[in-house]
Amino acid sequence: MELELSPYSLTTLKANEKFLLGKPIDFYDKDSKRAEIEKTLLELTVKQALKRNTKLYRVKDKSDEISENLGFFAISVGNISVNDKKIPSAVLDYFILNNTYRKYTCEPDGYTLGIELFREILSIINQLSNQIGIRYIILEPLKKEEKLVQFYKDFGFDFIPEKNTTWMYLDLKEFN
């Protein structure tokens, strides 16, 4: 499998709006409550992308081994407060994998699709940081789920040192 990460243009986004706001078959989690949260978050992300407040990407298999969408993610620019200064940051607004392929193992590295895709996302953000002044990546794991928190911690993320925050960050200076 070879991942293809395609940013949606505004025209493509408008043309695919109905699909994106619908219910892609088997895309969301099997748990109906979590699936509803995932669907709502995608709807909000699509609306933000249509306003040009975030950039939505679609993930497909370039080799056509799998024809379905593998996932979606969205990146925008925000900021993080450090010593009362606002520092421009990349915000991972949305990150979801197709439920059918969440445990899929990619060859030859043997990483799961989630790990492989997240490495690609980090690479995109790192490239952006070399072009525009962003220092941090920030994200909010869904409901602070232990499994998701650990996934991000394995990549070096930590909670923003603020009382009761649900947001995590990674200093891009440490990433290079």
N, C-alpha and C positions, 0 to 999 in steps of 0.2 A: 504494500500500500504506500502510495506517495500522496501526501497532503497538498491540497490546493486551497489556498486562503484567498478568497476574492472579496475585495471591498465592494459594497453596493454603491453604485452611482445613484444620484437622486432619481434619475429617470427609471433605472432598474428597480429601485426601491418602490416607487409609485406603481410600477407595473406588477410587482409581486406583493403589494400590500395586502390584498385579499388572502393570499396563501399564508403570509406571515402572521396575519391576525386570526387565521382559522386554527384548526386543530390538525397539524400534521400527524398522520396515523402513526401510532407507536413511538412518537418522538419524545413525549414527556414521560416522567417517572410512572411506574405502575401504581404507586400510592396516589390515590385521587386527590388528597389534600395537597401533597407536594406538587403534583401535576398542575393543579390550579394556580399555585404560586408561581411555578415556572412559566406558565402561559401568560399570567398577568404581567410578570417581569418582561417577557418578550414584547407584549403589547406596548408597555411603557417605553421600552428601548426603541421600537419601531417608530413610535410617535416622536421621540427625541431625535432620531435619525432623520425623519422627515423635516424637522425644524432645523436640521444641520447642527444639532448640539452634540451629536455623537456620531461615530463612524461604525456602521454595522458591517460585519464580515460573515460570509458563508464559508463553511468548510466542506469540501468534497474530496473524493478519492480520485486523484489525477489518472491513476492506472485503470480506472473504470471497473475494478474488481467489485466495488460496491457503488451502486448507482444513486443511492439515497443521499440526502444531506447528512453529513456526519455531525455537524454542530454549527453553532453561531457564537460570535463574541462581538463585543462593542467596546471601542476605546474612545475616550474623550479627554479633554484637558481640564484639570481642576487645580486645586492647590491644597497644600497641607501647611498647618501652622507649626513653625519651629522657632522657639524663643520669641514668640509674638511677631514673627515675620511670616508672611505668606509666600511659600515656595511653589512655583509651578510644578505640577505633577501630572503624570498620565493616570487616568482613572480607567480601570477595567470595569465598565458598567455592567457587562453581561457576559457570561460564559456558560454555555450548556452543550452537552453532548447528546446525541441521539441515544435514547435509552437502550436500544437494541445493541449498540456498539460500545457501551460504557466500559465493558471489561475486555474489549478486543485488544489482543496483543499485536503490536507492530513489529515487523521484522526489519532489519537484522538485529536491532538493539534489544528487542524483547521488552520494551516499555509498553505500558498500556496506552491506548489512544489518548486518554486524558493527559498523561505526562508528556507524550510526544507533541500534542497540540499546545499545551501550555509552554513548552520550550520554544515553540514557534512564535507564540504570542509575545513572550519575553524578548525574543530576537527582534521582532517588529518594533516593540517599544524601545529597545536599546538603540536601534537604528534611528528612530525618531529623536531620541535624546541627543544624538550626534548632530542633528539638523536644527532642532529647536531647544530652547532652554528648559528642559524638564529634569528634575533631579530624583524624584521618587515615583514609584508606582503605588497606587492605593486601590484597595478593593474592599468589598464587604461580603464576607462569606454568608451564604444563605442561612439565616437563623442561628448563626454561630455554631453550626453543626460540627461536632468534634472531628468527624472524618474529613470534612472540608478544611477546617482549621489546620489539621495536621498536614493535609496535602500542601497547603500554602506555606506552612512552617518548613516543610521539607525543601522548599525552594528558597528559604531564607527570609520569608515574611515574618513580621511580628505585629502585635497589636500596637496601635499608636498609643504612646504613653500618656493616656488621658483617662480619667476615671470613667468606668462603664462604657467605653467606646466599643463599637462593633466593627470598626474599620481596622484593616491591617495595612502595613506598608513595607516596601523594600527600597532601600537606598541604592540607586543605580551605580553609585560610586563603588559599592561593594560587589556589584554584579559583574563589572569588567575584569 
